[in-house]
């Protein structure tokens, strides 16, 4: 049975007044995708954080916290451990959104990445059994949360540090308003294409520093490699066209209401050409209200 609707008295108690502008953030996702990292990031940014509570108790928890901490932003972690309560989620969030600004953040990653993370930590999956089977069940069971999410982040290519920076850029209070967070990702096609990319560009047509003995063991963040890549007219022409395209697209994305886009550049191994291109593009994104994040997925 779902949670009953909030009563009029409960709504009055929960409704934020002029001096109490609480913001509610629900953080969820697949096991191993980074929920703990995300919660710690927002906690360090001033959120009052609570993890692993029944969905049906969220409203009463918010009432108590918002009265005790008048200006508190509240982040609540929900995961598969509360599986018996997930049926209440859509209804509970709809009720909360009648009286509070509520954001739902959902974290996911490619199955191979999640399996690798579980093997590295040697921790069992909360659902038990084999990891791959448990992940399939978890993805199905959490689909209601993902479908209700305001923002879905694929953390496959993100280190904990990268994820922390990204979450802080979305939710931490800022003295300067940022209209859009842009993640620029370099990668190697030989290792697979990143998931949930908004724009993807193949730069394998550019001259390859890999075949220059003095550059082979360097990467695209090194000056020597960058100078080689951009010594060719085709590279400079390509980057100019990308700059022009982004100068057109970014204002359109902002007008549409997007707050985050990811743009990937791929070469063969993700070591030379694509990192050099990402570094150059990052410096030329238009506007002062753009939050820039650089991720070199396949560099050590």
Long-range contacts (C-beta under 8 A, 24 or more apart in sequence): 2-87, 2-88, 2-91, 2-92, 3-55, 3-56, 3-59, 3-88, 3-91, 3-92, 3-95, 5-95, 6-59, 6-95, 6-98, 6-99, 10-59, 10-63, 11-98, 11-99, 13-63, 13-67, 14-59, 14-62, 14-63, 14-66, 14-99, 14-100, 15-99, 16-66, 16-99, 16-100, 19-70, 19-71, 20-66, 20-70, 20-71, 21-71, 22-62, 22-65, 22-66, 22-71, 22-72, 22-73, 22-74, 22-100, 23-73, 23-74, 23-100, 23-101, 23-103, 24-62, 24-73, 24-74, 24-75, 24-76, 24-96, 24-100, 24-101, 24-102, 24-103, 25-73, 25-74, 25-75, 25-76, 25-102, 25-103, 25-104, 25-105, 25-171, 26-58, 26-75, 26-76, 26-78, 26-93, 26-102, 26-103, 26-104, 26-105, 26-145, 27-75, 27-76, 27-77, 27-78, 27-105, 27-107, 28-77, 28-78, 28-79, 28-104, 28-105, 28-106, 28-107, 28-142, 28-145, 28-149, 29-79, 29-105, 29-106, 29-107, 29-108, 29-142, 29-145, 30-107, 30-108, 30-109, 30-114, 30-135, 30-138, 30-139, 30-142, 31-79, 31-80, 31-114, 31-118, 31-125, 31-126, 31-134, 31-135, 31-138, 32-109, 32-114, 32-117, 32-118, 32-121, 33-107, 33-108, 33-109, 33-114, 33-155, 34-107, 34-109, 34-155, 34-158, 34-160, 34-163, 35-77, 35-79, 35-107, 36-77, 37-160, 37-163, 37-164, 37-167, 38-105, 38-107, 38-163, 38-164, 38-167, 39-75, 39-77, 40-164, 41-163, 41-164, 41-167, 41-168, 41-171, 42-73, 42-75, 42-167, 42-168, 42-171, 42-172, 43-75, 44-168, 45-168, 45-171, 45-172, 45-173, 46-73, 46-172, 46-173, 47-72, 47-73, 47-74, 47-75, 47-171, 48-72, 48-73, 48-74, 48-75, 49-74, 49-75, 49-76, 49-77, 50-74, 50-75, 50-76, 50-77, 51-76, 51-77, 52-77, 52-78, 52-79, 52-81, 52-82, 53-78, 53-82, 54-82, 54-85, 55-82, 55-85, 55-86, 55-88, 55-89, 55-92, 56-85, 56-88, 56-92, 58-92, 58-96, 59-92, 59-95, 59-96, 62-96, 62-100, 75-171, 78-145, 79-126, 79-142, 80-126, 80-127, 80-138, 80-141, 80-142, 81-126, 83-141, 86-141, 86-142, 86-144, 86-145, 87-144, 89-144, 89-145, 89-148, 90-144, 90-148, 93-148, 103-150, 103-151, 103-171, 104-145, 104-148, 104-149, 104-150, 104-151, 105-149, 105-150, 105-151, 105-153, 105-167, 105-170, 106-142, 106-145, 106-146, 106-149, 106-151, 106-152, 106-153, 107-152, 107-153, 107-155, 107-163, 108-139, 108-146, 108-152, 108-153, 108-154, 108-155, 109-154, 109-155, 109-156, 110-154, 110-156, 110-192, 110-195, 111-135, 113-155, 113-156, 151-259, 151-260, 152-196, 153-196, 153-260, 154-194, 154-195, 154-196, 156-194, 156-195, 157-185, 157-187, 157-194, 157-295, 157-297, 158-295, 162-293, 162-295, 165-293, 166-293, 169-291, 169-293, 170-259, 170-260, 176-288, 176-289, 177-289, 178-289, 178-290, 178-291, 179-254, 179-259, 179-287, 179-289, 179-290, 180-250, 180-253, 180-254, 180-258, 180-259, 180-260, 180-261, 180-289, 180-290, 180-291, 181-259, 181-260, 181-261, 181-290, 181-291, 181-293, 182-250, 182-260, 182-261, 182-262, 182-263, 182-285, 182-290, 182-291, 182-292, 182-293, 183-260, 183-261, 183-262, 183-263, 183-293, 183-294, 183-295, 184-263, 184-264, 184-265, 184-278, 184-281, 184-282, 184-292, 184-293, 184-294, 184-295, 185-262, 185-263, 185-264, 185-265, 185-278, 185-295, 185-296, 185-297, 186-220, 186-264, 186-265, 186-266, 186-267, 186-270, 186-274, 186-275, 186-277, 186-278, 186-295, 186-296, 186-297, 186-298, 186-299, 187-264, 187-265, 187-266, 187-270, 187-274, 187-297, 187-298, 188-266, 188-267, 188-268, 188-269, 188-270, 188-271, 188-274, 188-297, 188-298, 189-266, 189-267, 189-268, 189-270, 190-268, 190-269, 190-270, 191-269, 191-270, 191-297, 191-298, 193-264, 193-266, 194-262, 194-264, 194-297, 196-262, 197-262, 197-263, 197-264, 198-261, 198-262, 198-263, 199-249, 199-261, 199-262, 199-263, 199-264, 200-263, 200-264, 200-265, 200-266, 201-242, 201-263, 201-264, 201-265, 201-266, 201-277, 202-266, 203-238, 203-265, 203-266, 203-267, 203-273, 203-274, 203-277, 204-266, 204-267, 204-268, 204-273, 205-234, 206-232, 206-234, 206-235, 206-238, 206-267, 206-273, 206-277, 207-232, 207-234, 207-235, 208-267, 208-268, 208-272, 208-273, 209-272, 209-273, 210-268, 210-269, 210-271, 210-272, 215-272, 218-272, 219-271, 219-272, 219-275, 219-296, 219-299, 220-271, 220-272, 220-273, 220-274, 220-275, 220-276, 220-277, 220-278, 220-279, 220-296, 220-299, 221-275, 221-276, 221-279, 221-296, 221-299, 225-272, 225-276, 226-276, 226-279, 226-280, 229-272, 229-273, 229-276, 229-277, 230-276, 230-280, 235-277, 238-277, 239-277, 239-280, 239-281, 239-284, 242-281, 243-281, 243-284, 246-281, 246-285, 246-286, 247-286, 250-285, 250-286, 250-287, 250-290, 251-286, 269-298, 270-296, 270-297, 270-298, 270-299, 271-298, 271-299, 275-299
